[in-house]
Amino acid sequence: MKRYNKYIVLLIILVLLLTSCSITNKIPTLIVEDYNGIKLDGINKYEIEVELNPHNKSYSAYQKVTYVNSTGDKLEEVYFHLYPNAYKKVETAPILFNEEALSRGYVPGYIEIEEIRVGGKEARYLIGGQGDTILKVDLLSPLESGESIEIELKYEGKLPLNIDRFGYGEDVFNFGNWYPVASVFDDSGWNLDPYYSLGDPFYSDIANYDVKIKVPEDIIVASSGNIIKEIKEGGKKVYYIEGRLIRDFAWVASEDFLIMESYAGDTLVKLYALEEDEDAAKIAMDTGVKSIELFNALFGPYPYGVYSIVMTEFPTGMEYPGIVFINKEYYDEDYGEYLEQVIVHETAHQWWYGVVGNDQIDEAWLDESLATYSEVIYIHNIYGEGAGEDYYKYNCQLPYEYMIGRIETDEVIIKSLEDFKGWDEYGLLVYTKGAMFINSIKEEFGIDTVYEILKEYYSRYRFHFSTTEDFIRVCEEVTNSSFQERLNKWIYGDKEGGV
Ligand SMILES: [Zn+2]
């Protein structure tokens, strides 16, 4: 190399150093070696490049899905959910608590598909379903079972003014259920449910994700998976994120995040807060760490290298794989122990829904009652048996006894979201009565048997889906007794039912 060239190279390097800076981490994305029979290259893969435009509250994305046909049948088409379209109209928007969500008015959100290619060729597609929330992509030629195909999608999205799973508030952009996610094909065929305004109406397959998120330089991103690299370039910042064996991908962006880090075993726990409050931050972080350590020991290992707790504008708490959204107002001491309770609940969902998946539309009780009962288990283990019993009494038993005569309900826990009469009935049955069912196992067989059941259930179904039938089978095997009567009483509301 000639001398003058050398100086040019040095100058270029200097310019690059001044305009870009890269941060990488060495945290492993997966910290377990046993994937319970899943081959990492045998499941769906999402590669997404998305750019947020904070001024327009919009984003544009290119997404390549390597879709694996694991249906056992030949496929002519693949279906995706377009959840953002539920926010097109305030009437169909799945807003948790209308008054609060609408206090700043309503600006609609949506997703607009610009182009779809299948195997590199332009493809035909149809958008339909309630509120245009279902996308059907024709495959050009049939996809044999066991084969995979690349489906590329280009789209633009707009966030609604709405402090919900998907939307923006004053300080944050919440990206829950924001991209086209493949529908699940199970024994009932394609699951094409709309975005119900009740519960967590999602059901999705375990997959791998490589996501690049581009934002203006002053914005900080919290996300599912593991941020392996951040690069600053010309006023922008690009996050490179890797997610393995996760069934969804969510993120939150804000200029105002303060980040704290700690460890729970080999998992890095990150707390993203919007305001400085040492006491509240300590409660939030301690709760996250203690929950992961406890559930690791009792249920089986959290398999991921990172877990993010995000204080954001959100009505309550919401779980996504590797990340939870927690109402930033819970930092206020007026909410008392609620900050701790909600973090325990959403953290437990990493085991129940995240790793062990279930159909949250038809069997919402399965993950929700286990997450609720995990709160009891946490209190029992952290604050003592008496505290656990009190917690159960005041959060499950007494509210149930008080409410049951006061609301209209058939007492059937296991039914589709569309058959519940509203949040009151859903909450009372799916959370409270479901947890009482688990407690009835503790009362007869002892708490150690409950742990044994949960450990076996987790070990058997991690990274897969489970059903009520699967859970009951584990209960019956561990206790060596029939659960039919208990099921009829608690789950089927004393109506005829069987598993
Ligand atoms: Zn929950």
Residues whose N, C-alpha, C, O or C-beta is under 5 A from the ligand:
A	BS01	ZN	E368 A371
